[in-house]
Amino acid sequence: MFKMITDAHVRKDLVQEVYIKVYTSLGEFRYQSKLNTWIGGIAYKTCLKYLERRPVEALEVMEGDFPIMEAGMAAKVMTQKELAGILQEAIDQLSPIFRTLVTLYHQEQMSVEEIVGVTALPEGTVKNYLYRARKLLQKSLLEKYKKEDL
């Protein structure tokens, strides 16, 4: 949820909404999956519903203080931070379903099987959407930047 929704205030509201939904529907849990997968599905659907109602959120570049380090190391960290920002901006431009799947698979490091359990999408669809999302990201990034810049 934290990778899908960048606004901290909205995240707090959505966490509360998910908590209430889980609490009120706990009697519907049928032990056909793990509890965390079931809760993840509720969180996923709640976030997806929010994202479909709302325009793409603006990219929030995290600003942090770096400990004292040599200049070369600081430049490398800044470059990695810039690249991560560029990639996140491209991910944010994807449709909500593609953005969600990329986030779950690459940033949350969930397996395809776990994503299937959370999203209730068929395995083939998840794999196909991940492939298509990666191709869209590649195309978007290569249109904006030279290959050597990335």
N, C-alpha and C positions, 0 to 999 in steps of 0.2 A: 504494500500500500504506500509506503513512504517513497518508493521510486516512481510510482505512478502519479502521485499527487504532490506537487512541489510546494504548494502554499501550506504553511504550518497550521494556520487557523482552520482551513478547510479540512486538513488531515484530522485535527482534533474532533471536528464535527462528524466526520465520516467514521472515525473510530467509535465514537459514542453511538452512532447509528448502527454500526455493525454489532456492537455489544448488545444493544437492545434487540436487534433481530435474532442474534444467537440465543439470548435469554428467553425470548418469547417463543422461539421455535425449537428449543431443546427437546421437547417432547416428540418432535418429528424426526429426530436423529435415529436412524435404523441400524447403526453399527455395520453398514455395508462398506464403509471406508474408515480411515482413521479420523479421529475427532478434529485434528488440526487441518486435514484436507477438507473436511466439511465446512469448518470455519473459514478456511481460505477461499472456498467457493463463494461463501456469502460475502466476504470482503471483496473478492474479485468482481462479483456482480454489482455490488454497491458502488465500487469505484468506476466500473465501466458505465453504469447508468449515469453517474455524475459527469463523467467525461463526455458522454454523448450529448448531454444537455448543455454543456458549457463549451465555449470556444477554447482552442488550444491555449494552455497556460503559458505565460511568458517564461522564458528560461531564467532561472535563478542561478547565477554563478556564485558558487560558494567562495567566500573570501575568508581565508584563515591566515593566521600568523605562522610563519615558518620559524623553527628554531634556528639559532645561529649556525650557519653552514658555509662551506666554501662557495665562492661565486659560481663555479661551474656546476655544482650540485644544485644551487638555487635556480639557475637558468634551466637545467634539465627538468626540475620539478615544475617550474612555471610552464615549460613547453608541454609537459604531460597534462597539466591542468588545463591549458588552452585546448589541447587535442580532445580531452574529455569533454570540455564545454562545446566544442564544435560537433562532436559525435552526439552529445545529448540534445543539442539544438536540432540536429537532423532527425533524431528519434522522436522528438516532440512534434515534428511535422507529419509523422505517420498517422494513419487512421487509428482510432482508439483501440481496435482489436489488435492491429499489428504492433502498436506501441506497447500494449500490455504483454503480448506474447514475447516480444524481444526483451522486455524488462524482466519477466519471470524467468526466461531461459538464460539470458546472458548476464543479467545483473543480480538476480536473486539465486542464480545457479540451480534452478529446479530442473529435473529431468522431464522429458516429454511425457512420461507416464504420470508424473505428479501434476503437470499442467493439464493433462486430460482429466484427472480427478478433480482439479479445481474448476476448470472451465466447462466441463461436460461436453467438450467438442470431441469429435472422433480423432483418433491418433493421426490418421492420414491428413486430416484438415489442419491439425496443429503443425505438422511437418511442412505441409504445403504453404501455410501462412508464414511460417518462419523463413522459409526459402524466399518467398515473394517479398517479405519485409526486408531481408538482407539485400536483395537485388535493388529494391527501391532506395535503400540507404546508400548502396554503392553508387548508383546512378546520381543521386542527389549530391553526394560528396564530390564525385568526379566532375560534375557540372560546375560546382562552385570553386573547387580548388584544384591546383595542379597535383599530379600524383606525388611528386617529390616534396610538396608542402605538407603532405600527410605522412 
